Amino acid sequence: MTQIKDFAMMIAMDLEKVSPSTQITVTIITFIAVILMLQKTVEIYSNLFNQITSTNERRQRIDQLLEEVEREFYGYSKSDDDYRIK
């Protein structure tokens, strides 16, 4: 966000020297650029969230398979309420 602020300040200082129509054009272009940067940021965080979610789903599936193996091999699982050999 600091980079965006610095960029906006640099543009604002340069805009004082140009005509009003150029100021409007540059302001619109800058606004569009900021929106595109925010869109990319949201996309990156969305992908990161999806990766975390899929990792958690895989971890849950591995835990579930481990419980099935424990029940099959030992006759019980550590997650069972009744934690004793049957």
N, C-alpha and C positions, 0 to 999 in steps of 0.2 A: 504494500500500500504506500510506502514511503516513496518508491520509485514513481508511482502514478502521481502522487502529490508534487514531486519535484518536476515531473514532466509537465503537469498542468501549470505550475508556476512559471516555467520557462516559456511556455506558449503564451501565457497571459502577459508577460513582460514584452514579448515580441509583438503581440497583437496591438499594443498601444500605438505602434508606429505605422499601421496599415489602415486601409479604408474600412468603413463599417461593413460593407458587403463581404470583404475578405475575412473580417473577424467572424461574421456569421458562418461562413463556409468552413473556416478552420474549427470553429466551435462544434459544428455538426459532425465534422470528420473525427474530431477528438472524442466526442460523445459516442459515436459508433465504435471507435477503437476500444474505448473503455468497456462498452457492452460486450464486445467480442472477447476481450481479455477475461471478463467476469464469466462469460459462457464457458470458456476453456477451463477456468478454475473449477467451476461446478462440474464439468465433465470429468476432470481429473479426480475430484473428491468422490464422485459417483462411482467411478471405476475402482477406486481404492476401497470404498464401502462394499462393493460387490465381491471383490477379492476376499475381504475379511469374512463376509457372510458365507461364501462358498467354502472357505477354510474351516469355519465353525461347523458347517454341515458335514464336511468330510470327517472332522474330528468326532462329531456325534455318531456318525456311521461306524467309524473304527471302534468307538466305545461299545456300540451295540453289538458289533461282531465279536468283540472280545468277551462280552458277557455271554453270548451264545456258545462260544468255545469253552468258557469256564463251566457253564451248565452241562454241556455235553461231556467234557472230560472229567470234571470233579463232581458233577451232580448238583452243584449249587454255584451261585455267583456272589461276589462280595457285595453286590448291590441288592441282593435279596433281603427281605425283612427277616426271613428265617435263615440265618447264616450258620448252617450246620450240614454235615454230610447226610444225605438221605439214603 
